[in-house]
Amino acid sequence: MHVHTLEFTDRNRLSSAFERIVSDEHVEDCLVETERLCIRFVAVPERAAALIERIYLDGGLRFAQCHTARSLTP
């Protein structure tokens, strides 16, 4: 799993992307920071890439970053 961080140009784009992300069955978790116009979500890289590409094509995506999520259990 990877944690994907997306930043947007405005609240309308943020809201539209949020709807797309939370409706995707492959997204494990999602967090929205409305003040920062940012969404973080957890998904497998292959599915996330397609989702992020669709969001990019919709417009308003300013920044995208991916981090590997590590388990907290030993």
C-alpha positions in Angstrom: 0.0 0.0 0.0 1.0 3.6 -0.6 -0.1 6.9 0.8 -0.8 9.4 -2.0 -0.9 13.1 -1.3 -2.8 15.4 -3.7 -3.0 19.2 -3.6 -5.5 21.2 -5.5 -5.9 24.7 -6.9 -9.4 25.3 -5.4 -12.1 23.8 -3.2 -14.3 22.8 -6.1 -11.5 20.6 -7.6 -10.8 19.2 -4.1 -14.4 18.3 -3.6 -14.7 16.7 -7.0 -11.5 14.6 -6.5 -12.7 13.6 -3.0 -16.0 12.2 -4.4 -14.0 10.2 -7.0 -11.6 8.9 -4.4 -14.1 7.8 -1.8 -16.2 6.1 -4.3 -13.3 3.9 -5.5 -13.5 0.4 -4.0 -9.7 0.0 -4.0 -9.1 3.0 -1.7 -8.5 1.9 1.8 -8.6 5.2 3.6 -8.9 8.9 2.8 -8.2 12.2 4.7 -9.1 15.7 3.5 -7.5 18.8 4.7 -9.8 21.6 3.4 -7.6 24.5 4.6 -4.6 23.1 2.7 -6.7 21.9 -0.3 -5.1 18.5 0.2 -6.3 14.9 0.1 -4.3 11.9 1.4 -5.4 8.4 0.5 -4.2 4.9 0.8 -4.3 2.5 -2.1 -2.3 0.0 -4.1 0.0 1.8 -6.6 -1.5 0.4 -9.8 -5.1 1.5 -8.9 -4.0 4.8 -7.5 -2.1 5.7 -10.7 -5.2 5.3 -12.8 -7.2 7.3 -10.2 -4.7 10.1 -10.1 -4.5 10.3 -13.8 -8.3 10.7 -14.1 -8.2 13.4 -11.4 -5.3 15.1 -13.3 -7.3 15.1 -16.5 -10.3 16.6 -14.7 -8.0 19.6 -13.9 -7.0 21.5 -10.8 -4.4 19.1 -9.5 -1.4 21.2 -8.4 0.8 18.5 -6.8 0.9 14.7 -6.3 3.3 12.7 -4.2 3.4 9.0 -3.1 5.0 7.4 0.0 5.3 3.7 0.9 3.1 3.0 3.9 4.8 0.8 6.5 3.1 -1.4 8.9 3.3 -0.4 12.6 3.1 -4.0 13.8 6.4 -6.0 14.0 
